[in-house]
Amino acid sequence: MNSFPHPTPPADRFGRVHTDLRVSLTDRCNLRCAYCMPAEGLDWLPRPELLTDDEVVRLVRVAVRRLGTTAVRLTGGEPLLRRGLPGLVARLHALDPAPELSLTTNGIGLARSADALREAGLSRVNVSLDTLRPERFAEITRRDRLADVLDGLRAARAAGLAPVKINAVPVRGVNDDEIADLAAFGAEHGYVTRFIESMPLDAQGAWDRDRMVTAEEILRRLGERFDLVPADRRDNAPAEEWRIAGTDAVVGVIASVTRPFCGGCDRVRLTADGQLRNCLFATEESDLRALLRGGADDAALEAAWRSSIRGKGPGHAIGGPEFRRPERPMSAIGG
């Protein structure tokens, strides 16, 4: 039973209430996706700078007990690279109140860990998958690991992690000819396939809007093969979803650039080195790690958290003259 009073979730100046926390567990990754990072990888954070398991648990405890956080998604980098991940999940699941726990992963290693993660308290999983063609997968990710990802998807479904979602980023001239194939694959195997507009968060700074496949284009290509029926949209959910007529299959589109959902955003992000970010595209961070290691009590952590949320801007402004890319790439921020 929850023995703590129901807290008031933090709100920003625009009335958005924040109850969704993304926690990056590492900036490391075992793929080198061309739209994310260079082939040689990046300079990873030194291990002493990363939050320990105890520090992660304490910050999430503050979030759920004092800030009303109800959903926690574990991200990276690649979170399955975090040693002892099932144990960390179990500790987060044991919090009172217990948040809904989910994971975003590239799927490599998921076949080995899906059962343990489910038993530890993980509810659901999102798996990044941009192509069904082995040779193209190797070209995009610079690793020949498609079979491992497909095994991971099957293992997640068998373990009862539901729904299993596929996240695909179409890029013009790279994999945009597979949009309908990916949706059909998801429908056949019981996965929810979601297509995400590419965003200017790659480490190389090479994002090109002309190569971004827009939500409108994605829906047009899906409509050429399927009859799509609009599905109910969960409040503040980033994805617009459709059901393939005559089936239970669902496809989604996250139009982060062309149809931004900033006005209803309820997310805050904690990086692997303990920096709180009130927006994916924030150019400033709040250093919770320094507070933790400096002996701050929970009230001070809560105050810093609420202050960060109050400073959140109205939106990312991609395409506008005021837009500034964050210094960190997506792999270091957390998805």
C-alpha positions, 0 to 999 in steps of 0.5 A: 500500500502507498504510504506516502501522500499523493504528490503534486506533479511539477508543471511548467509555465505553460500548464504542462504537467510532467509525470513521464521520466526517461532515464538513460542508463548508459551512453554506450551502444553496440551499433553504429547507426549512420543517422545517430553516430559515426562509424568509429563511435564516440568518446563514452562517458568515463564510468565514474561520471555515470550514476550508480544503481543506488543513485538511479534508484534514489532519483527515481524514488524522489520522482515517484514519491515527491513528484508524482512520476507514474511512468519510467522508461529506461533508455541509452545508448543501449540500456541492455549494456548496463551490467545487472540491469534486471536487478536494477529493474527489480529495485525500481519495481519495488518502489512505493508507489511502483511506476510503470517500467518500460525499456527502449532497446536495439534488441541485441541481447534481448533474447537472453534477458527478456524473461529476467526483465519481465520477472523483475517487473518490466512491463513493455519494450520498444525495439528499434528496427529500421529494415528487414533486409540483412544487408541493409541492416548491416549498412545502416547499423554497421553491424551484421546483427539483424537475426539477433534483433528478430530473436529479441523481438520474439523473446520479448513477446514470449516473455509477456512484455506487451505491447512489443513496439517497433520503432523505425526511422525512415530515411529517404533513399535508405529505407523508405521503400520498406515502410509498408513492409515493416508495418506488415511484419508488425501486423503478422507477428503481433507487434505495434510498428511506429514510424518516427520522423528523423530529428537533428540529434545525430552526433555528426550534425549531418541531419538533412530535412530533405532526407526526412520522410514526413508523417504525411508521406509515411501515411500515404505509403501505408495507405497504398497497401492498407486501409487505415482506421484512426485509433483512439489517442492516449493523452500526451502520447507522441504517436498518432495511431491507426488500426489496419482495417479488419485486423487488430494490428496497430501502426503509429506515426511520431511526427516530431518535426512536422506535427510536433506535440510539444504542447502536450509534452509530459516528459523529462529526461535524466541522462546517464551522468545525472543531468536533468533535461526538461526537453529533448532539445534543451540547451541547458541541464540541471546537475542532479548528480552534483547535488546527490554527491554533495549530500543534498537531501530529497527536498533539495533534489525535488526543488531542483527538479521542479525548478528545471520544469518551470524553466521549460520552453514552449517547444523545440522550434525545429525549422525556426530561426531560434532553433539551436541544436543541443550539444549532446547527441541522442545517444548521450541524451537518452531516447 
